[in-house]
């Protein structure tokens, strides 16, 4: 997957501008927190049936690319 942009949106009027899954109020940070707490994709999909596995992967890719883009000011 290279085009996470079709699944992620950033809108000032939704979740204070946090990146979210399009059409939901579920943020990328929410998905990362669920995964970090030990939930697997199947459990997330069970709790949030409006999501798809592709959207969860898009959130991970978005976060990875954002992390990779960070630079420490020297």
PQR file of N, CA, C, O and H, with PARSE charges and radii, in Angstrom:
ATOM      1  N   UNK A   1       0.849  -1.176   0.000 -0.4000 1.5000
ATOM      2  CA  UNK A   1       0.000   0.000   0.000 -0.0000 2.0000
ATOM      3  C   UNK A   1       0.890   1.233   0.000  0.5500 1.7000
ATOM      4  O   UNK A   1       1.759   1.378   0.859 -0.5500 1.4000
ATOM      5  N   UNK A   2       0.679   2.093  -0.935 -0.4000 1.5000
ATOM      6  CA  UNK A   2       1.454   3.322  -0.978 -0.0000 2.0000
ATOM      7  C   UNK A   2       0.584   4.560  -0.889  0.5500 1.7000
ATOM      8  O   UNK A   2       1.104   5.646  -0.629 -0.5500 1.4000
ATOM      9  H   UNK A   2      -0.028   1.975  -1.634  0.4000 1.0000
ATOM     10  N   UNK A   3      -0.721   4.441  -1.096 -0.4000 1.5000
ATOM     11  CA  UNK A   3      -1.591   5.606  -1.121 -0.0000 2.0000
ATOM     12  C   UNK A   3      -2.506   5.638   0.095  0.5500 1.7000
ATOM     13  O   UNK A   3      -3.712   5.419  -0.019 -0.5500 1.4000
ATOM     14  H   UNK A   3      -1.143   3.559  -1.307  0.4000 1.0000
ATOM     15  N   UNK A   4      -1.926   5.913   1.261 -0.4000 1.5000
ATOM     16  CA  UNK A   4      -2.726   6.010   2.472 -0.0000 2.0000
ATOM     17  C   UNK A   4      -3.646   7.223   2.443  0.5500 1.7000
ATOM     18  O   UNK A   4      -4.614   7.278   3.201 -0.5500 1.4000
ATOM     19  H   UNK A   4      -0.947   6.092   1.354  0.4000 1.0000
ATOM     20  N   UNK A   5      -3.362   8.197   1.582 -0.4000 1.5000
ATOM     21  CA  UNK A   5      -4.123   9.440   1.543 -0.0000 2.0000
ATOM     22  C   UNK A   5      -5.601   9.222   1.214  0.5500 1.7000
ATOM     23  O   UNK A   5      -6.442  10.039   1.588 -0.5500 1.4000
ATOM     24  H   UNK A   5      -2.575   8.153   0.966  0.4000 1.0000
ATOM     25  N   UNK A   6      -5.917   8.156   0.535 -0.4000 1.5000
ATOM     26  CA  UNK A   6      -7.327   7.905   0.255 -0.0000 2.0000
ATOM     27  C   UNK A   6      -8.086   7.427   1.488  0.5500 1.7000
ATOM     28  O   UNK A   6      -9.313   7.335   1.454 -0.5500 1.4000
ATOM     29  H   UNK A   6      -5.233   7.492   0.231  0.4000 1.0000
ATOM     30  N   UNK A   7      -7.379   7.120   2.577 -0.4000 1.5000
ATOM     31  CA  UNK A   7      -8.005   6.617   3.790 -0.0000 2.0000
ATOM     32  C   UNK A   7      -7.883   7.560   4.992  0.5500 1.7000
ATOM     33  O   UNK A   7      -8.632   7.430   5.961 -0.5500 1.4000
ATOM     34  H   UNK A   7      -6.382   7.195   2.604  0.4000 1.0000
ATOM     35  N   UNK A   8      -6.950   8.497   4.929 -0.4000 1.5000
ATOM     36  CA  UNK A   8      -6.666   9.382   6.060 -0.0000 2.0000
ATOM     37  C   UNK A   8      -6.997  10.818   5.677  0.5500 1.7000
ATOM     38  O   UNK A   8      -6.692  11.261   4.570 -0.5500 1.4000
ATOM     39  H   UNK A   8      -6.342   8.602   4.142  0.4000 1.0000
ATOM     40  N   UNK A   9      -7.624  11.542   6.602 -0.4000 1.5000
ATOM     41  CA  UNK A   9      -7.889  12.957   6.360 -0.0000 2.0000
ATOM     42  C   UNK A   9      -7.530  13.758   7.608  0.5500 1.7000
ATOM     43  O   UNK A   9      -7.581  13.259   8.732 -0.5500 1.4000
ATOM     44  H   UNK A   9      -7.872  11.182   7.501  0.4000 1.0000
ATOM     45  N   UNK A  10      -7.168  15.009   7.372 -0.4000 1.5000
ATOM     46  CA  UNK A  10      -6.903  15.938   8.466 -0.0000 2.0000
ATOM     47  C   UNK A  10      -7.806  17.140   8.238  0.5500 1.7000
ATOM     48  O   UNK A  10      -7.665  17.873   7.260 -0.5500 1.4000
ATOM     49  H   UNK A  10      -7.127  15.415   6.459  0.4000 1.0000
ATOM     50  N   UNK A  11      -8.742  17.323   9.174 -0.4000 1.5000
ATOM     51  CA  UNK A  11      -9.686  18.439   9.076 -0.0000 2.0000
ATOM     52  C   UNK A  11      -9.706  19.178  10.408  0.5500 1.7000
ATOM     53  O   UNK A  11      -9.806  18.559  11.467 -0.5500 1.4000
ATOM     54  H   UNK A  11      -8.856  16.728   9.969  0.4000 1.0000
ATOM     55  N   UNK A  12      -9.611  20.482  10.352 -0.4000 1.5000
ATOM     56  CA  UNK A  12      -9.598  21.293  11.565 -0.0000 2.0000
ATOM     57  C   UNK A  12     -10.868  21.108  12.396  0.5500 1.7000
ATOM     58  O   UNK A  12     -10.836  21.266  13.617 -0.5500 1.4000
ATOM     59  H   UNK A  12      -9.530  20.985   9.492  0.4000 1.0000
ATOM     60  N   UNK A  13     -11.975  20.778  11.751 -0.4000 1.5000
ATOM     61  CA  UNK A  13     -13.243  20.641  12.464 -0.0000 2.0000
ATOM     62  C   UNK A  13     -13.514  19.223  12.976  0.5500 1.7000
ATOM     63  O   UNK A  13     -14.600  18.939  13.483 -0.5500 1.4000
ATOM     64  H   UNK A  13     -12.001  20.649  10.760  0.4000 1.0000
ATOM     65  N   UNK A  14     -12.542  18.353  12.845 -0.4000 1.5000
ATOM     66  CA  UNK A  14     -12.711  16.969  13.306 -0.0000 2.0000
ATOM     67  C   UNK A  14     -11.542  16.587  14.208  0.5500 1.7000
ATOM     68  O   UNK A  14     -10.386  16.611  13.787 -0.5500 1.4000
ATOM     69  H   UNK A  14     -11.660  18.583  12.434  0.4000 1.0000
ATOM     70  N   UNK A  15     -11.856  16.237  15.445 -0.4000 1.5000
ATOM     71  CA  UNK A  15     -10.849  15.786  16.420 -0.0000 2.0000
ATOM     72  C   UNK A  15      -9.675  16.769  16.529  0.5500 1.7000
ATOM     73  O   UNK A  15      -8.522  16.362  16.666 -0.5500 1.4000
ATOM     74  H   UNK A  15     -12.796  16.217  15.787  0.4000 1.0000
ATOM     75  N   UNK A  16      -9.985  18.053  16.466 -0.4000 1.5000
ATOM     76  CA  UNK A  16      -8.989  19.118  16.628 -0.0000 2.0000
ATOM     77  C   UNK A  16      -7.847  19.009  15.627  0.5500 1.7000
ATOM     78  O   UNK A  16      -6.703  19.334  15.945 -0.5500 1.4000
ATOM     79  H   UNK A  16     -10.922  18.384  16.355  0.4000 1.0000
ATOM     80  N   UNK A  17      -8.157  18.551  14.421 -0.4000 1.5000
ATOM     81  CA  UNK A  17      -7.153  18.487  13.368 -0.0000 2.0000
ATOM     82  C   UNK A  17      -6.265  17.256  13.404  0.5500 1.7000
ATOM     83  O   UNK A  17      -5.267  17.189  12.687 -0.5500 1.4000
ATOM     84  H   UNK A  17      -9.086  18.286  14.163  0.4000 1.0000
ATOM     85  N   UNK A  18      -6.617  16.282  14.231 -0.4000 1.5000
ATOM     86  CA  UNK A  18      -5.839  15.040  14.258 -0.0000 2.0000
ATOM     87  C   UNK A  18      -6.113  14.249  12.974  0.5500 1.7000
ATOM     88  O   UNK A  18      -7.225  14.289  12.448 -0.5500 1.4000
ATOM     89  H   UNK A  18      -7.428  16.336  14.813  0.4000 1.0000
ATOM     90  N   UNK A  19      -5.116  13.542  12.476 -0.4000 1.5000
ATOM     91  CA  UNK A  19      -5.360  12.669  11.323 -0.0000 2.0000
ATOM     92  C   UNK A  19      -6.349  11.562  11.709  0.5500 1.7000
ATOM     93  O   UNK A  19      -6.162  10.872  12.712 -0.5500 1.4000
ATOM     94  H   UNK A  19      -4.213  13.509  12.903  0.4000 1.0000
ATOM     95  N   UNK A  20      -7.405  11.403  10.899 -0.4000 1.5000
ATOM     96  CA  UNK A  20      -8.458  10.420  11.170 -0.0000 2.0000
ATOM     97  C   UNK A  20      -8.717   9.576   9.935  0.5500 1.7000
ATOM     98  O   UNK A  20      -8.373   9.955   8.815 -0.5500 1.4000
ATOM     99  H   UNK A  20      -7.557  11.964  10.085  0.4000 1.0000
ATOM    100  N   UNK A  21      -9.326   8.430  10.164 -0.4000 1.5000
ATOM    101  CA  UNK A  21      -9.809   7.613   9.067 -0.0000 2.0000
ATOM    102  C   UNK A  21     -10.980   8.349   8.431  0.5500 1.7000
ATOM    103  O   UNK A  21     -11.906   8.758   9.133 -0.5500 1.4000
ATOM    104  H   UNK A  21      -9.605   8.122  11.073  0.4000 1.0000
ATOM    105  N   UNK A  22     -10.953   8.520   7.134 -0.4000 1.5000
ATOM    106  CA  UNK A  22     -12.021   9.243   6.446 -0.0000 2.0000
ATOM    107  C   UNK A  22     -13.377   8.637   6.763  0.5500 1.7000
ATOM    108  O   UNK A  22     -13.545   7.419   6.811 -0.5500 1.4000
ATOM    109  H   UNK A  22     -10.201   8.187   6.564  0.4000 1.0000
ATOM    110  N   UNK A  23     -14.339   9.526   6.977 -0.4000 1.5000
ATOM    111  CA  UNK A  23     -15.699   9.085   7.241 -0.0000 2.0000
ATOM    112  C   UNK A  23     -15.946   8.627   8.670  0.5500 1.7000
ATOM    113  O   UNK A  23     -17.042   8.172   8.995 -0.5500 1.4000
ATOM    114  H   UNK A  23     -14.203  10.516   6.937  0.4000 1.0000
ATOM    115  N   UNK A  24     -14.927   8.746   9.531 -0.4000 1.5000
ATOM    116  CA  UNK A  24     -15.068   8.356  10.937 -0.0000 2.0000
ATOM    117  C   UNK A  24     -14.451   9.438  11.812  0.5500 1.7000
ATOM    118  O   UNK A  24     -13.869  10.400  11.312 -0.5500 1.4000
ATOM    119  H   UNK A  24     -14.037   9.117   9.267  0.4000 1.0000
ATOM    120  N   UNK A  25     -14.583   9.272  13.100 -0.4000 1.5000
ATOM    121  CA  UNK A  25     -13.888  10.128  14.060 -0.0000 2.0000
ATOM    122  C   UNK A  25     -12.771   9.335  14.741  0.5500 1.7000
ATOM    123  O   UNK A  25     -12.283   9.732  15.799 -0.5500 1.4000
ATOM    124  H   UNK A  25     -15.055   8.490  13.506  0.4000 1.0000
ATOM    125  N   UNK A  26     -12.376   8.236  14.144 -0.4000 1.5000
ATOM    126  CA  UNK A  26     -11.313   7.389  14.691 -0.0000 2.0000
ATOM    127  C   UNK A  26      -9.982   7.923  14.180  0.5500 1.7000
ATOM    128  O   UNK A  26      -9.732   7.961  12.975 -0.5500 1.4000
ATOM    129  H   UNK A  26     -12.773   7.914  13.285  0.4000 1.0000
ATOM    130  N   UNK A  27      -9.133   8.335  15.116 -0.4000 1.5000
ATOM    131  CA  UNK A  27      -7.857   8.935  14.727 -0.0000 2.0000
ATOM    132  C   UNK A  27      -6.780   7.874  14.539  0.5500 1.7000
ATOM    133  O   UNK A  27      -6.889   6.747  15.022 -0.5500 1.4000
ATOM    134  H   UNK A  27      -9.336   8.304  16.095  0.4000 1.0000
ATOM    135  N   UNK A  28      -5.749   8.272  13.830 -0.4000 1.5000
ATOM    136  CA  UNK A  28      -4.572   7.420  13.671 -0.0000 2.0000
ATOM    137  C   UNK A  28      -4.005   7.096  15.053  0.5500 1.7000
ATOM    138  O   UNK A  28      -3.597   5.964  15.312 -0.5500 1.4000
ATOM    139  H   UNK A  28      -5.660   9.188  13.438  0.4000 1.0000
ATOM    140  N   UNK A  29      -3.981   8.095  15.938 -0.4000 1.5000
ATOM    141  CA  UNK A  29      -3.476   7.867  17.298 -0.0000 2.0000
ATOM    142  C   UNK A  29      -4.313   6.838  18.037  0.5500 1.7000
ATOM    143  O   UNK A  29      -3.769   6.035  18.796 -0.5500 1.4000
ATOM    144  H   UNK A  29      -4.313   9.015  15.728  0.4000 1.0000
ATOM    145  N   UNK A  30      -5.641   6.844  17.830 -0.4000 1.5000
ATOM    146  CA  UNK A  30      -6.501   5.839  18.463 -0.0000 2.0000
ATOM    147  C   UNK A  30      -6.093   4.434  18.027  0.5500 1.7000
ATOM    148  O   UNK A  30      -5.983   3.523  18.847 -0.5500 1.4000
ATOM    149  H   UNK A  30      -6.082   7.496  17.214  0.4000 1.0000
ATOM    150  N   UNK A  31      -5.874   4.275  16.734 -0.4000 1.5000
ATOM    151  CA  UNK A  31      -5.506   2.961  16.193 -0.0000 2.0000
ATOM    152  C   UNK A  31      -4.148   2.527  16.726  0.5500 1.7000
ATOM    153  O   UNK A  31      -3.970   1.372  17.113 -0.5500 1.4000
ATOM    154  H   UNK A  31      -5.963   5.015  16.067  0.4000 1.0000
ATOM    155  N   UNK A  32      -3.189   3.449  16.748 -0.4000 1.5000
ATOM    156  CA  UNK A  32      -1.868   3.113  17.290 -0.0000 2.0000
ATOM    157  C   UNK A  32      -1.962   2.722  18.760  0.5500 1.7000
ATOM    158  O   UNK A  32      -1.295   1.782  19.194 -0.5500 1.4000
ATOM    159  H   UNK A  32      -3.333   4.388  16.434  0.4000 1.0000
ATOM    160  N   UNK A  33      -2.776   3.427  19.522 -0.4000 1.5000
ATOM    161  CA  UNK A  33      -2.935   3.105  20.946 -0.0000 2.0000
ATOM    162  C   UNK A  33      -3.559   1.724  21.135  0.5500 1.7000
ATOM    163  O   UNK A  33      -3.153   0.969  22.019 -0.5500 1.4000
ATOM    164  H   UNK A  33      -3.317   4.190  19.169  0.4000 1.0000
ATOM    165  N   UNK A  34      -4.543   1.399  20.305 -0.4000 1.5000
ATOM    166  CA  UNK A  34      -5.167   0.072  20.410 -0.0000 2.0000
ATOM    167  C   UNK A  34      -4.146  -1.026  20.122  0.5500 1.7000
ATOM    168  O   UNK A  34      -4.081  -2.028  20.834 -0.5500 1.4000
ATOM    169  H   UNK A  34      -4.872   2.012  19.587  0.4000 1.0000
ATOM    170  N   UNK A  35      -3.356  -0.829  19.078 -0.4000 1.5000
ATOM    171  CA  UNK A  35      -2.336  -1.825  18.739 -0.0000 2.0000
ATOM    172  C   UNK A  35      -1.280  -1.911  19.834  0.5500 1.7000
ATOM    173  O   UNK A  35      -0.835  -3.003  20.189 -0.5500 1.4000
ATOM    174  H   UNK A  35      -3.409  -0.015  18.499  0.4000 1.0000
ATOM    175  N   UNK A  36      -0.880  -0.764  20.368 -0.4000 1.5000
ATOM    176  CA  UNK A  36       0.135  -0.749  21.426 -0.0000 2.0000
ATOM    177  C   UNK A  36      -0.372  -1.413  22.701  0.5500 1.7000
ATOM    178  O   UNK A  36       0.418  -1.955  23.475 -0.5500 1.4000
ATOM    179  H   UNK A  36      -1.241   0.123  20.080  0.4000 1.0000
ATOM    180  N   UNK A  37      -1.691  -1.374  22.925 -0.4000 1.5000
ATOM    181  CA  UNK A  37      -2.247  -1.994  24.131 -0.0000 2.0000
ATOM    182  C   UNK A  37      -2.371  -3.508  23.992  0.5500 1.7000
ATOM    183  O   UNK A  37      -2.742  -4.201  24.940 -0.5500 1.4000
ATOM    184  H   UNK A  37      -2.332  -0.934  22.296  0.4000 1.0000
ATOM    185  N   UNK A  38      -2.055  -4.015  22.790 -0.4000 1.5000
ATOM    186  CA  UNK A  38      -2.077  -5.458  22.598 -0.0000 2.0000
ATOM    187  C   UNK A  38      -3.213  -5.968  21.727  0.5500 1.7000
ATOM    188  O   UNK A  38      -3.288  -7.163  21.443 -0.5500 1.4000
ATOM    189  H   UNK A  38      -1.754  -3.452  22.021  0.4000 1.0000
ATOM    190  N   UNK A  39      -4.095  -5.078  21.302 -0.4000 1.5000
ATOM    191  CA  UNK A  39      -5.171  -5.522  20.411 -0.0000 2.0000
ATOM    192  C   UNK A  39      -4.589  -5.882  19.054  0.5500 1.7000
ATOM    193  O   UNK A  39      -3.651  -5.237  18.586 -0.5500 1.4000
ATOM    194  H   UNK A  39      -4.035  -4.107  21.533  0.4000 1.0000
ATOM    195  N   UNK A  40      -5.134  -6.896  18.431 -0.4000 1.5000
ATOM    196  CA  UNK A  40      -4.721  -7.197  17.064 -0.0000 2.0000
ATOM    197  C   UNK A  40      -5.785  -6.661  16.112  0.5500 1.7000
ATOM    198  O   UNK A  40      -6.839  -6.194  16.542 -0.5500 1.4000
ATOM    199  H   UNK A  40      -5.896  -7.421  18.811  0.4000 1.0000
ATOM    200  N   UNK A  41      -5.499  -6.734  14.824 -0.4000 1.5000
ATOM    201  CA  UNK A  41      -6.396  -6.176  13.824 -0.0000 2.0000
ATOM    202  C   UNK A  41      -7.803  -6.764  13.940  0.5500 1.7000
ATOM    203  O   UNK A  41      -8.789  -6.036  13.834 -0.5500 1.4000
ATOM    204  H   UNK A  41      -4.642  -7.113  14.474  0.4000 1.0000
ATOM    205  N   UNK A  42      -7.896  -8.053  14.152 -0.4000 1.5000
ATOM    206  CA  UNK A  42      -9.210  -8.699  14.258 -0.0000 2.0000
ATOM    207  C   UNK A  42     -10.011  -8.132  15.426  0.5500 1.7000
ATOM    208  O   UNK A  42     -11.217  -7.921  15.304 -0.5500 1.4000
ATOM    209  H   UNK A  42      -7.095  -8.645  14.237  0.4000 1.0000
ATOM    210  N   UNK A  43      -9.357  -7.885  16.545 -0.4000 1.5000
ATOM    211  CA  UNK A  43     -10.059  -7.329  17.708 -0.0000 2.0000
ATOM    212  C   UNK A  43     -10.527  -5.898  17.443  0.5500 1.7000
ATOM    213  O   UNK A  43     -11.630  -5.515  17.833 -0.5500 1.4000
ATOM    214  H   UNK A  43      -8.377  -8.055  16.644  0.4000 1.0000
ATOM    215  N   UNK A  44      -9.680  -5.115  16.779 -0.4000 1.5000
ATOM    216  CA  UNK A  44     -10.065  -3.742  16.445 -0.0000 2.0000
ATOM    217  C   UNK A  44     -11.274  -3.759  15.513  0.5500 1.7000
ATOM    218  O   UNK A  44     -12.223  -2.997  15.701 -0.5500 1.4000
ATOM    219  H   UNK A  44      -8.784  -5.426  16.462  0.4000 1.0000
ATOM    220  N   UNK A  45     -11.232  -4.626  14.517 -0.4000 1.5000
ATOM    221  CA  UNK A  45     -12.340  -4.710  13.567 -0.0000 2.0000
ATOM    222  C   UNK A  45     -13.623  -5.185  14.238  0.5500 1.7000
ATOM    223  O   UNK A  45     -14.717  -4.783  13.840 -0.5500 1.4000
ATOM    224  H   UNK A  45     -10.461  -5.245  14.364  0.4000 1.0000
ATOM    225  N   UNK A  46     -13.500  -6.029  15.241 -0.4000 1.5000
ATOM    226  CA  UNK A  46     -14.672  -6.489  15.979 -0.0000 2.0000
ATOM    227  C   UNK A  46     -15.290  -5.338  16.783  0.5500 1.7000
ATOM    228  O   UNK A  46     -16.512  -5.195  16.839 -0.5500 1.4000
ATOM    229  H   UNK A  46     -12.612  -6.355  15.564  0.4000 1.0000
ATOM    230  N   UNK A  47     -14.432  -4.525  17.404 -0.4000 1.5000
ATOM    231  CA  UNK A  47     -14.912  -3.396  18.205 -0.0000 2.0000
ATOM    232  C   UNK A  47     -15.371  -2.216  17.349  0.5500 1.7000
ATOM    233  O   UNK A  47     -16.243  -1.447  17.754 -0.5500 1.4000
ATOM    234  H   UNK A  47     -13.440  -4.642  17.359  0.4000 1.0000
ATOM    235  N   UNK A  48     -14.778  -2.081  16.166 -0.4000 1.5000
ATOM    236  CA  UNK A  48     -15.086  -0.961  15.275 -0.0000 2.0000
ATOM    237  C   UNK A  48     -15.398  -1.500  13.881  0.5500 1.7000
ATOM    238  O   UNK A  48     -14.561  -1.415  12.983 -0.5500 1.4000
ATOM    239  H   UNK A  48     -14.070  -2.706  15.836  0.4000 1.0000
ATOM    240  N   UNK A  49     -16.594  -2.053  13.696 -0.4000 1.5000
ATOM    241  CA  UNK A  49     -16.935  -2.688  12.421 -0.0000 2.0000
ATOM    242  C   UNK A  49     -16.970  -1.722  11.234  0.5500 1.7000
ATOM    243  O   UNK A  49     -17.004  -2.159  10.084 -0.5500 1.4000
ATOM    244  H   UNK A  49     -17.275  -2.121  14.425  0.4000 1.0000
ATOM    245  N   UNK A  50     -16.961  -0.415  11.502 -0.4000 1.5000
ATOM    246  CA  UNK A  50     -16.920   0.545  10.407 -0.0000 2.0000
ATOM    247  C   UNK A  50     -15.527   0.653   9.781  0.5500 1.7000
ATOM    248  O   UNK A  50     -15.371   1.249   8.716 -0.5500 1.4000
ATOM    249  H   UNK A  50     -16.933  -0.059  12.437  0.4000 1.0000
ATOM    250  N   UNK A  51     -14.521   0.080  10.438 -0.4000 1.5000
ATOM    251  CA  UNK A  51     -13.162   0.074   9.903 -0.0000 2.0000
ATOM    252  C   UNK A  51     -12.915  -1.157   9.041  0.5500 1.7000
ATOM    253  O   UNK A  51     -13.640  -2.149   9.114 -0.5500 1.4000
ATOM    254  H   UNK A  51     -14.648  -0.404  11.303  0.4000 1.0000
ATOM    255  N   UNK A  52     -11.877  -1.062   8.227 -0.4000 1.5000
ATOM    256  CA  UNK A  52     -11.403  -2.209   7.456 -0.0000 2.0000
ATOM    257  C   UNK A  52      -9.933  -2.444   7.783  0.5500 1.7000
ATOM    258  O   UNK A  52      -9.259  -1.569   8.325 -0.5500 1.4000
ATOM    259  H   UNK A  52     -11.289  -0.256   8.167  0.4000 1.0000
ATOM    260  N   UNK A  53      -9.457  -3.609   7.456 -0.4000 1.5000
ATOM    261  CA  UNK A  53      -8.044  -3.916   7.654 -0.0000 2.0000
ATOM    262  C   UNK A  53      -7.148  -2.981   6.858  0.5500 1.7000
ATOM    263  O   UNK A  53      -6.070  -2.605   7.319 -0.5500 1.4000
ATOM    264  H   UNK A  53     -10.005  -4.320   7.016  0.4000 1.0000
ATOM    265  N   UNK A  54      -7.588  -2.609   5.674 -0.4000 1.5000
ATOM    266  CA  UNK A  54      -6.809  -1.694   4.831 -0.0000 2.0000
ATOM    267  C   UNK A  54      -6.685  -0.332   5.505  0.5500 1.7000
ATOM    268  O   UNK A  54      -5.629   0.297   5.431 -0.5500 1.4000
ATOM    269  H   UNK A  54      -8.463  -2.915   5.300  0.4000 1.0000
ATOM    270  N   UNK A  55      -7.741   0.131   6.158 -0.4000 1.5000
ATOM    271  CA  UNK A  55      -7.681   1.415   6.849 -0.0000 2.0000
ATOM    272  C   UNK A  55      -6.706   1.362   8.030  0.5500 1.7000
ATOM    273  O   UNK A  55      -5.996   2.333   8.292 -0.5500 1.4000
ATOM    274  H   UNK A  55      -8.599  -0.380   6.218  0.4000 1.0000
ATOM    275  N   UNK A  56      -6.671   0.252   8.728 -0.4000 1.5000
ATOM    276  CA  UNK A  56      -5.720   0.103   9.836 -0.0000 2.0000
ATOM    277  C   UNK A  56      -4.296   0.132   9.297  0.5500 1.7000
ATOM    278  O   UNK A  56      -3.427   0.783   9.877 -0.5500 1.4000
ATOM    279  H   UNK A  56      -7.247  -0.537   8.515  0.4000 1.0000
ATOM    280  N   UNK A  57      -4.052  -0.559   8.204 -0.4000 1.5000
ATOM    281  CA  UNK A  57      -2.717  -0.522   7.592 -0.0000 2.0000
ATOM    282  C   UNK A  57      -2.376   0.873   7.102  0.5500 1.7000
ATOM    283  O   UNK A  57      -1.224   1.299   7.197 -0.5500 1.4000
ATOM    284  H   UNK A  57      -4.758  -1.088   7.733  0.4000 1.0000
ATOM    285  N   UNK A  58      -3.367   1.594   6.576 -0.4000 1.5000
ATOM    286  CA  UNK A  58      -3.136   2.967   6.124 -0.0000 2.0000
ATOM    287  C   UNK A  58      -2.733   3.855   7.300  0.5500 1.7000
ATOM    288  O   UNK A  58      -1.863   4.713   7.159 -0.5500 1.4000
ATOM    289  H   UNK A  58      -4.302   1.248   6.498  0.4000 1.0000
ATOM    290  N   UNK A  59      -3.360   3.653   8.454 -0.4000 1.5000
ATOM    291  CA  UNK A  59      -2.993   4.421   9.644 -0.0000 2.0000
ATOM    292  C   UNK A  59      -1.550   4.142  10.051  0.5500 1.7000
ATOM    293  O   UNK A  59      -0.811   5.058  10.410 -0.5500 1.4000
ATOM    294  H   UNK A  59      -4.067   2.956   8.568  0.4000 1.0000
ATOM    295  N   UNK A  60      -1.157   2.882   9.993 -0.4000 1.5000
ATOM    296  CA  UNK A  60       0.222   2.528  10.321 -0.0000 2.0000
ATOM    297  C   UNK A  60       1.207   3.144   9.332  0.5500 1.7000
ATOM    298  O   UNK A  60       2.248   3.664   9.735 -0.5500 1.4000
ATOM    299  H   UNK A  60      -1.758   2.137   9.701  0.4000 1.0000
ATOM    300  N   UNK A  61       0.889   3.090   8.061 -0.4000 1.5000
ATOM    301  CA  UNK A  61       1.757   3.673   7.046 -0.0000 2.0000
ATOM    302  C   UNK A  61       1.844   5.183   7.217  0.5500 1.7000
ATOM    303  O   UNK A  61       2.927   5.756   7.100 -0.5500 1.4000
ATOM    304  H   UNK A  61       0.044   2.668   7.734  0.4000 1.0000
ATOM    305  N   UNK A  62       0.712   5.838   7.494 -0.4000 1.5000
ATOM    306  CA  UNK A  62       0.710   7.275   7.736 -0.0000 2.0000
ATOM    307  C   UNK A  62       1.644   7.610   8.892  0.5500 1.7000
ATOM    308  O   UNK A  62       2.480   8.506   8.783 -0.5500 1.4000
ATOM    309  H   UNK A  62      -0.168   5.373   7.589  0.4000 1.0000
ATOM    310  N   UNK A  63       1.499   6.888   9.996 -0.4000 1.5000
ATOM    311  CA  UNK A  63       2.330   7.140  11.178 -0.0000 2.0000
ATOM    312  C   UNK A  63       3.813   6.890  10.886  0.5500 1.7000
ATOM    313  O   UNK A  63       4.672   7.652  11.330 -0.5500 1.4000
ATOM    314  H   UNK A  63       0.820   6.159  10.084  0.4000 1.0000
ATOM    315  N   UNK A  64       4.107   5.832  10.148 -0.4000 1.5000
ATOM    316  CA  UNK A  64       5.496   5.523   9.814 -0.0000 2.0000
ATOM    317  C   UNK A  64       6.110   6.607   8.935  0.5500 1.7000
ATOM    318  O   UNK A  64       7.253   7.014   9.146 -0.5500 1.4000
ATOM    319  H   UNK A  64       3.410   5.213   9.787  0.4000 1.0000
ATOM    320  N   UNK A  65       5.352   7.069   7.958 -0.4000 1.5000
ATOM    321  CA  UNK A  65       5.873   8.121   7.076 -0.0000 2.0000
ATOM    322  C   UNK A  65       6.036   9.431   7.818  0.5500 1.7000
ATOM    323  O   UNK A  65       6.997  10.164   7.584 -0.5500 1.4000
ATOM    324  H   UNK A  65       4.424   6.738   7.786  0.4000 1.0000
ATOM    325  N   UNK A  66       5.103   9.733   8.716 -0.4000 1.5000
ATOM    326  CA  UNK A  66       5.228  10.966   9.504 -0.0000 2.0000
ATOM    327  C   UNK A  66       6.449  10.883  10.410  0.5500 1.7000
ATOM    328  O   UNK A  66       7.206  11.847  10.530 -0.5500 1.4000
ATOM    329  H   UNK A  66       4.322   9.137   8.906  0.4000 1.0000
ATOM    330  N   UNK A  67       6.636   9.748  11.038 -0.4000 1.5000
ATOM    331  CA  UNK A  67       7.808   9.555  11.897 -0.0000 2.0000
ATOM    332  C   UNK A  67       9.095   9.681  11.098  0.5500 1.7000
ATOM    333  O   UNK A  67      10.058  10.294  11.557 -0.5500 1.4000
ATOM    334  H   UNK A  67       6.021   8.966  10.941  0.4000 1.0000
ATOM    335  N   UNK A  68       9.112   9.112   9.926 -0.4000 1.5000
ATOM    336  CA  UNK A  68      10.300   9.160   9.084 -0.0000 2.0000
ATOM    337  C   UNK A  68      10.609  10.598   8.642  0.5500 1.7000
ATOM    338  O   UNK A  68      11.768  10.941   8.406 -0.5500 1.4000
ATOM    339  H   UNK A  68       8.329   8.613   9.553  0.4000 1.0000
ATOM    340  N   UNK A  69       9.582  11.427   8.532 -0.4000 1.5000
ATOM    341  CA  UNK A  69       9.762  12.801   8.084 -0.0000 2.0000
ATOM    342  C   UNK A  69      10.254  13.731   9.196  0.5500 1.7000
ATOM    343  O   UNK A  69      10.717  14.837   8.917 -0.5500 1.4000
ATOM    344  H   UNK A  69       8.641  11.148   8.723  0.4000 1.0000
ATOM    345  N   UNK A  70      10.155  13.294  10.442 -0.4000 1.5000
ATOM    346  CA  UNK A  70      10.607  14.145  11.540 -0.0000 2.0000
ATOM    347  C   UNK A  70      12.116  14.306  11.503  0.5500 1.7000
ATOM    348  O   UNK A  70      12.859  13.360  11.239 -0.5500 1.4000
ATOM    349  H   UNK A  70       9.779  12.396  10.669  0.4000 1.0000
ATOM    350  N   UNK A  71      12.541  15.511  11.771 -0.4000 1.5000
ATOM    351  CA  UNK A  71      13.973  15.790  11.831 -0.0000 2.0000
ATOM    352  C   UNK A  71      14.259  16.540  13.118  0.5500 1.7000
ATOM    353  O   UNK A  71      13.473  17.392  13.531 -0.5500 1.4000
ATOM    354  H   UNK A  71      11.938  16.279  11.985  0.4000 1.0000
ATOM    355  N   UNK A  72      15.351  16.235  13.738 -0.4000 1.5000
ATOM    356  CA  UNK A  72      15.750  16.930  14.960 -0.0000 2.0000
ATOM    357  C   UNK A  72      16.487  18.198  14.555  0.5500 1.7000
ATOM    358  O   UNK A  72      17.448  18.167  13.786 -0.5500 1.4000
ATOM    359  H   UNK A  72      15.990  15.543  13.403  0.4000 1.0000
ATOM    360  N   UNK A  73      16.008  19.313  15.095 -0.4000 1.5000
ATOM    361  CA  UNK A  73      16.682  20.593  14.801 -0.0000 2.0000
ATOM    362  C   UNK A  73      18.016  20.613  15.524  0.5500 1.7000
ATOM    363  O   UNK A  73      18.111  20.256  16.698 -0.5500 1.4000
ATOM    364  H   UNK A  73      15.228  19.338  15.719  0.4000 1.0000
ATOM    365  N   UNK A  74      19.045  21.037  14.802 -0.4000 1.5000
ATOM    366  CA  UNK A  74      20.357  21.098  15.453 -0.0000 2.0000
ATOM    367  C   UNK A  74      20.849  22.504  15.558  0.5500 1.7000
ATOM    368  O   UNK A  74      21.939  22.740  16.079 -0.5500 1.4000
ATOM    369  H   UNK A  74      18.968  21.326  13.848  0.4000 1.0000
TER
END
